[in-house]
Amino acid sequence: MILDQLKKRKKVVFLKKKTLKKKINNIESKISKLEKEISLTNSALEKNYEKTIVESNFFSKYENMKNELGDLMKMCEDLTVKLD
C-alpha cells in the first residue's frame, strides 16, 4: 500500500515536472522571437531613425514588445524555480 502511494506520488511529480518543462520551453521560444524582433527594430532605428519612428504607433508597439519580454522572462524564472 505504501509502495503504491509512493509510485503514485512519483508519477504525479514526474507529470508536474514534465508540464513545467513544456511551459518553460514555450516561454523560451516566445522570448527568443521577441528578442529577435526587438533586435531588428533596434537595427532599423540605428539605420534610419526618422523613417522607422513614423510607423503608426511605433513607440507603443516597441514598448509593448519590451514589456512582454520582461513579463515572459519573469514567468520563465518563476517556473524554473518551481521546477527545482
C-alpha positions as a Markdown table, in Angstrom:
| # | Residue | x | y | z |
|---|---|---|---|---|
| 1 | Met | 0.0 | 0.0 | 0.0 |
| 2 | Ile | 2.7 | 2.5 | 0.9 |
| 3 | Leu | 4.6 | 1.4 | -2.2 |
| 4 | Asp | 1.6 | 2.2 | -4.3 |
| 5 | Gln | 1.3 | 5.6 | -2.8 |
| 6 | Leu | 5.0 | 6.3 | -3.4 |
| 7 | Lys | 4.6 | 5.2 | -7.1 |
| 8 | Lys | 1.6 | 7.5 | -7.5 |
| 9 | Arg | 3.4 | 10.4 | -5.9 |
| 10 | Lys | 6.4 | 9.8 | -8.2 |
| 11 | Lys | 4.2 | 9.8 | -11.2 |
| 12 | Val | 2.4 | 13.0 | -10.1 |
| 13 | Val | 5.8 | 14.7 | -9.6 |
| 14 | Phe | 7.1 | 13.4 | -12.9 |
| 15 | Leu | 4.0 | 14.8 | -14.7 |
| 16 | Lys | 4.2 | 18.1 | -13.0 |
| 17 | Lys | 7.8 | 18.5 | -13.9 |
| 18 | Lys | 7.1 | 17.5 | -17.5 |
| 19 | Thr | 4.3 | 20.1 | -17.7 |
| 20 | Leu | 6.6 | 22.8 | -16.2 |
| 21 | Lys | 9.3 | 21.9 | -18.7 |
| 22 | Lys | 6.9 | 22.2 | -21.6 |
| 23 | Lys | 5.7 | 25.6 | -20.3 |
| 24 | Ile | 9.3 | 26.8 | -19.9 |
| 25 | Asn | 10.2 | 25.7 | -23.4 |
| 26 | Asn | 7.2 | 27.5 | -24.9 |
| 27 | Ile | 8.0 | 30.7 | -23.0 |
| 28 | Glu | 11.7 | 30.4 | -24.0 |
| 29 | Ser | 10.6 | 30.2 | -27.7 |
| 30 | Lys | 8.4 | 33.3 | -27.3 |
| 31 | Ile | 11.3 | 35.1 | -25.6 |
| 32 | Ser | 13.6 | 34.2 | -28.5 |
| 33 | Lys | 11.2 | 35.5 | -31.0 |
| 34 | Leu | 10.7 | 38.8 | -29.1 |
| 35 | Glu | 14.4 | 39.3 | -28.7 |
| 36 | Lys | 14.8 | 38.9 | -32.5 |
| 37 | Glu | 12.0 | 41.4 | -33.2 |
| 38 | Ile | 13.5 | 43.9 | -30.7 |
| 39 | Ser | 16.9 | 43.4 | -32.2 |
| 40 | Leu | 15.6 | 44.0 | -35.7 |
| 41 | Thr | 13.8 | 47.1 | -34.5 |
| 42 | Asn | 16.9 | 48.4 | -32.8 |
| 43 | Ser | 18.8 | 47.9 | -36.1 |
| 44 | Ala | 16.2 | 49.7 | -38.0 |
| 45 | Leu | 16.3 | 52.6 | -35.6 |
| 46 | Glu | 20.1 | 52.8 | -35.9 |
| 47 | Lys | 20.0 | 52.7 | -39.7 |
| 48 | Asn | 17.1 | 55.2 | -40.3 |
| 49 | Tyr | 15.6 | 56.6 | -37.1 |
| 50 | Glu | 13.3 | 59.1 | -38.8 |
| 51 | Lys | 11.8 | 56.5 | -41.2 |
| 52 | Thr | 11.4 | 53.9 | -38.5 |
| 53 | Ile | 9.5 | 56.1 | -36.0 |
| 54 | Val | 6.9 | 57.3 | -38.4 |
| 55 | Glu | 5.3 | 53.9 | -38.5 |
| 56 | Ser | 1.9 | 54.1 | -36.8 |
| 57 | Asn | 2.1 | 53.5 | -33.0 |
| 58 | Phe | 5.8 | 52.7 | -33.3 |
| 59 | Phe | 6.7 | 53.6 | -29.8 |
| 60 | Ser | 3.8 | 51.9 | -28.1 |
| 61 | Lys | 4.4 | 48.7 | -30.1 |
| 62 | Tyr | 8.1 | 48.9 | -29.2 |
| 63 | Glu | 7.4 | 49.4 | -25.5 |
| 64 | Asn | 4.8 | 46.6 | -25.6 |
| 65 | Met | 7.4 | 44.2 | -27.0 |
| 66 | Lys | 9.9 | 45.2 | -24.3 |
| 67 | Asn | 7.3 | 44.9 | -21.6 |
| 68 | Glu | 6.1 | 41.5 | -22.8 |
| 69 | Leu | 9.7 | 40.3 | -22.9 |
| 70 | Gly | 10.2 | 41.3 | -19.3 |
| 71 | Asp | 7.0 | 39.6 | -18.3 |
| 72 | Leu | 7.9 | 36.4 | -20.1 |
| 73 | Met | 11.4 | 36.4 | -18.6 |
| 74 | Lys | 9.9 | 36.7 | -15.1 |
| 75 | Met | 7.4 | 33.9 | -15.8 |
| 76 | Cys | 10.2 | 31.7 | -17.1 |
| 77 | Glu | 12.3 | 32.4 | -13.9 |
| 78 | Asp | 9.3 | 31.7 | -11.7 |
| 79 | Leu | 8.6 | 28.4 | -13.4 |
| 80 | Thr | 12.3 | 27.4 | -13.3 |
| 81 | Val | 12.3 | 28.0 | -9.6 |
| 82 | Lys | 9.2 | 25.7 | -9.2 |
| 83 | Leu | 11.0 | 23.1 | -11.3 |
| 84 | Asp | 13.9 | 22.9 | -8.9 |
